[in-house]
Amino acid sequence: MTRSEYDVIVVGAGVAGSASAIVLGQEGYRVLLLDRAVFPRHKTCGEGIMPEGVRILESLGVLPQIYEQGGFRVRGLKFRSKAGVWAQADFPPADGSPAYSVVIRRYELDDLLLERAKGLPNVTVREGFAVVEAVYEDGVIRGVAGHPVKGREHSETFLAPLTVAADGMNSRFHNRYGIVKTLFARQRWGLSGHLGGVAGLDPYIEVVFQEGNEVYVAPTGHDTALAAILIEKEGMRAFRGNLAGQYHELLKATPGLRERLRDTAVIPPVGGRGPLGYTVSPVYRPGLLLIGDSAGFVDPITGEGMTLALKSVCAAAPIVKAAFEAGDFGPGTLSRYAIERARVTDDVNRLTRLMLALTRYGVVANRAISRLSKDERLFQKLMGIVTGTSRYRDFTLKDRWALAAG
Ligand SMILES: Cc1cc2nc3c(=O)[nH]c(=O)nc-3n(C[C@H](O)[C@H](O)[C@H](O)COP(=O)(O)OP(=O)(O)OC[C@H]3O[C@@H](n4cnc5c(N)ncnc54)[C@H](O)[C@@H]3O)c2cc1C
């Protein structure tokens, strides 16, 4: 058994974990970042980073590299209803500057963030290391234990006053140590992959609502795009045994896109993840914070997962600092993270729930998109929530009624 001492152990080097390691490493903490994968690695995702997330990536110093690696700037969103109506809007400017979303392959983005973390002198990275459990003593998490993926017999333990669980949807910390994961009643799944040979792309993320699913097309180049499908659990049966083939067939049959996707080729891999909606409570325990998908997942309908993860990292940083200053990693200090995280994620979570309710029934979705197509003020208000320029509370009952009524 090996024992090592760090200030913070971060489990998972996705967007949430690597950003945590960068922020805490820059603050001078000795960070150990562990991931069972060896990077670069693929990750099923819609790959659109919303404008607030883009601003955080800029503050982490990785935006120039993101553009160098092919990050594609997107100006806004287009929705197509089942009735065939398109609504389109740009992201409202933030602080007087145009706001952009960026689409970049997770294969590149996560590797780039990890490289940034590796470049910090006090961040140590172990790839190919699977965390199995927390070291849990007297109700306090004091570190983690696991083994190299290639060498299960070589168990290792790492100790630190604080552990950050950023190990995603199926976190090792769920349903243990007093942390409860609760699945939403409505269960959706997500599929994603890339297409080559897409015609008529422009700098907008296109979302097509149709019976039982939504299709997302986000440009990653002049004729390449990320294509994702969000689908009800029952619809997943059709993909059994031929995920990539059925994924491509569904995309090529999607109204409003079919002509432009007819001659496309799938760029592998195609991945599927689910169920997508769950809450996690609490998001801290003595000696532990949960960040990113490990702390909860509403639904990717608003494309906010990575941005919420980045915002949670920023919310956690001052609390981690306070914990180290006070030498207190108990609930007295760490519970503030739950409050701060709720503050930075609540608006988007509420918007997501509203979008899910509006799009659940074709007729309501038709009305909402029809309204957005002719009410620019309302669409801008909606978009302001994802750019951080307006609050959910600005979106009045009258606005919600207008959307539902069409
Ligand atoms: C279909 C779909 C579409 C989506 N579309 C969007 C979108 O357009 N925009 C957006 O912002 N978000 C989107 N999301 C959500 C987004 O993918 C997640 O919110 C985001 O990846 C969360 O990052 P994370 O770092 O928390 O988790 P992850 O990116 O999942 O990273 C977790 C890491 O932990 C590692 N790990 C797991 N277990 C262990 C272990 N035991 N030991 C060591 N390492 C471990 C994994 O290898 C992985 O690298 C989408 C998700 C899906 C499924």
The ligand as a MOL file (V3000), in Angstrom:
LIG
                    3D

  0  0  0     0  0            999 V3000
M  V30 BEGIN CTAB
M  V30 COUNTS 53 58 0 0 0
M  V30 BEGIN ATOM
M  V30 1 C -25.9610 13.2630 -24.9240 0
M  V30 2 C -25.3970 14.3600 -24.0790 0
M  V30 3 C -25.3360 15.6390 -24.6010 0
M  V30 4 C -24.7950 16.6690 -23.8340 0
M  V30 5 N -24.6960 17.9050 -24.3800 0
M  V30 6 C -24.0760 18.8930 -23.6980 0
M  V30 7 C -23.8200 20.1530 -24.2990 0
M  V30 8 O -24.1240 20.4130 -25.4600 0
M  V30 9 N -23.1890 21.0860 -23.5540 0
M  V30 10 C -22.7990 20.8550 -22.2800 0
M  V30 11 O -22.2240 21.7530 -21.6520 0
M  V30 12 N -23.0070 19.6710 -21.6930 0
M  V30 13 C -23.6310 18.6900 -22.3680 0
M  V30 14 N -23.8070 17.4670 -21.7870 0
M  V30 15 C -23.4270 17.2960 -20.3870 0
M  V30 16 C -21.9190 17.1820 -20.2350 0
M  V30 17 O -21.4220 16.1260 -21.0220 0
M  V30 18 C -21.5740 16.9450 -18.7800 0
M  V30 19 O -22.3070 17.8250 -17.9560 0
M  V30 20 C -20.0760 17.1270 -18.5280 0
M  V30 21 O -19.3530 16.1720 -19.2400 0
M  V30 22 C -19.7650 17.0070 -17.0440 0
M  V30 23 O -18.3880 16.9160 -16.8630 0
M  V30 24 P -17.7610 16.1470 -15.6330 0
M  V30 25 O -16.3370 16.5560 -15.6140 0
M  V30 26 O -18.5980 16.3440 -14.4310 0
M  V30 27 O -17.9050 14.6100 -15.9790 0
M  V30 28 P -17.1870 13.7450 -17.1100 0
M  V30 29 O -16.8770 14.5790 -18.2760 0
M  V30 30 O -18.0400 12.5470 -17.2920 0
M  V30 31 O -15.7960 13.3160 -16.4620 0
M  V30 32 C -15.7340 12.3710 -15.4340 0
M  V30 33 C -14.3480 11.7540 -15.4620 0
M  V30 34 O -14.2400 10.9270 -14.3080 0
M  V30 35 C -13.5200 9.7610 -14.6570 0
M  V30 36 N -13.8970 8.7110 -13.7150 0
M  V30 37 C -15.1340 8.1670 -13.5480 0
M  V30 38 N -15.0790 7.2370 -12.5660 0
M  V30 39 C -13.7970 7.1760 -12.1310 0
M  V30 40 C -13.1340 6.4060 -11.1390 0
M  V30 41 N -13.7730 5.4930 -10.4140 0
M  V30 42 N -11.8140 6.6130 -10.9540 0
M  V30 43 C -11.1400 7.5410 -11.6880 0
M  V30 44 N -11.7230 8.2850 -12.6460 0
M  V30 45 C -13.0390 8.1270 -12.8430 0
M  V30 46 C -13.9690 9.4550 -16.0890 0
M  V30 47 O -13.0170 8.6670 -16.7690 0
M  V30 48 C -14.1090 10.8570 -16.6740 0
M  V30 49 O -12.9380 11.2690 -17.3460 0
M  V30 50 C -24.3310 16.4050 -22.5210 0
M  V30 51 C -24.3850 15.1220 -22.0020 0
M  V30 52 C -24.9100 14.1000 -22.7690 0
M  V30 53 C -24.9320 12.7080 -22.1970 0
M  V30 END ATOM
M  V30 BEGIN BOND
M  V30 1 1 1 2
M  V30 2 1 2 3
M  V30 3 2 2 52
M  V30 4 2 3 4
M  V30 5 1 4 5
M  V30 6 1 4 50
M  V30 7 2 5 6
M  V30 8 1 6 7
M  V30 9 1 6 13
M  V30 10 2 7 8
M  V30 11 1 7 9
M  V30 12 1 9 10
M  V30 13 2 10 11
M  V30 14 1 10 12
M  V30 15 2 12 13
M  V30 16 1 13 14
M  V30 17 1 14 15
M  V30 18 1 14 50
M  V30 19 1 15 16
M  V30 20 1 16 17
M  V30 21 1 16 18
M  V30 22 1 18 19
M  V30 23 1 18 20
M  V30 24 1 20 21
M  V30 25 1 20 22
M  V30 26 1 22 23
M  V30 27 1 23 24
M  V30 28 2 24 25
M  V30 29 1 24 26
M  V30 30 1 24 27
M  V30 31 1 27 28
M  V30 32 2 28 29
M  V30 33 1 28 30
M  V30 34 1 28 31
M  V30 35 1 31 32
M  V30 36 1 32 33
M  V30 37 1 33 34
M  V30 38 1 33 48
M  V30 39 1 34 35
M  V30 40 1 35 36
M  V30 41 1 35 46
M  V30 42 1 36 37
M  V30 43 1 36 45
M  V30 44 2 37 38
M  V30 45 1 38 39
M  V30 46 1 39 40
M  V30 47 2 39 45
M  V30 48 1 40 41
M  V30 49 2 40 42
M  V30 50 1 42 43
M  V30 51 2 43 44
M  V30 52 1 44 45
M  V30 53 1 46 47
M  V30 54 1 46 48
M  V30 55 1 48 49
M  V30 56 2 50 51
M  V30 57 1 51 52
M  V30 58 1 52 53
M  V30 END BOND
M  V30 END CTAB
M  END
